[in-house]
Amino acid sequence: MSNKRIYKGLNKRQKFNFRKFITIVLCMALIVGYAYKKIKLDEVFRNVNISKSLSSVVDKLYFWNNPEYEIFNLASTNTQKQDNSSQKIIANENKQNKSEENLSTNTQVAVVEGIDVYSIQVGSFDNDKDLNNMTSKLEEKKIPNSTVKKDGANKVQAYVSFDQDDIRNHLNETKEVVDDAFLTKLEIPVLSLEYTNEYSYIKNIADNLNSLLKNYEEESNYLNKRNLNSMKYKEILNEREDILDRLENEVKKIDYKELDAFKTNLLSYTSQVRDNISNYNDNINTDNIYKYETLLISSIQMYYEFINQIKTA
């Protein structure tokens, strides 16, 4: 065999094998895709942010959208989580900005507690004649009563207590006078007042209103004992006058328009309570307990009406 035959074609250029090249590229793509999937599922690499760069390459390869290839089924879960995370950060930033804004204005809330007061309803009237007939009937039997405007009608209520059981004790005797009398509850809602440091007296107003409600409760509990001591009872009323003094001094400091209605209605209410106190007289007479209870019912009902005036102002 000649040397020429042995080396024949050695220096010729080999033809480019396109099919072999495509096969190699596809295999490499499969390997890269599988490796990406494994990395994606591995918690060790969950914080490695390679999804964006790799996904941009993957999206350009048409066969990756084929649902037959499970390992190439790239869901948008990670993107959704990332978007949600961004939203939470924005929300937290907005919340932080809002908190800083509130902090800069030093906004606070003063709260006057809500109360539930129990009594016996003896009638609901829409004309003065029937109303006056009922109140005269009750006074003749020495049953304490007062009228409150509620649900568009005049409700005549007898007795008053912060304890439901105390009222039940009076229900039978009231039914002897008004057979369809029934137990009722007067729900007085919470009153919330926003203020800044510049108007800190709003907090003092709320504190004094809470003290006034406690004073009503103290008087109610004392009257229900049916064993009055004139000195002790006078102390309760004197304390009420002191609370009214402090309350009115703070209310008169209100000097901005948003609380004009509140100021006017509250001063009107404290004036009415003072009128009630003046009707107790200096000499506490145990025979007039029903009259004292009537004044107490009236003061509490007027407070209920005051709160509702504020709500609709």
Secondary structure, 3 states (H helix, E strand, C coil): CCHHHHCCCCCCCCCCCHHHHHHHHHHHHHHHHHHHHHHHHCHHHCCCCCHHHHHHHHCCCHHHHCCCCHHHCCCCHHHHHHHHHHHHHHHHHHHHHHHHHHHHHCCEEEEECCEEEEEEEEEEECCHHHHHHHHHHHHHCCCCEEEEEECCEEEEEEEEECCHHHHHHHHHHHHCCCCCCEEEEEEECCEEEEECHHHCHHHHHHHHHHHHHHHHHHHHHHHHCCCCCHHHHHHHHHHHHHHHHHHHHHHCCCCCHHHHHHHHHHHHHHHHHHHHHHCCCCCCCHHHHHHHHHHHHHHHHHHHHHHHHHHHC
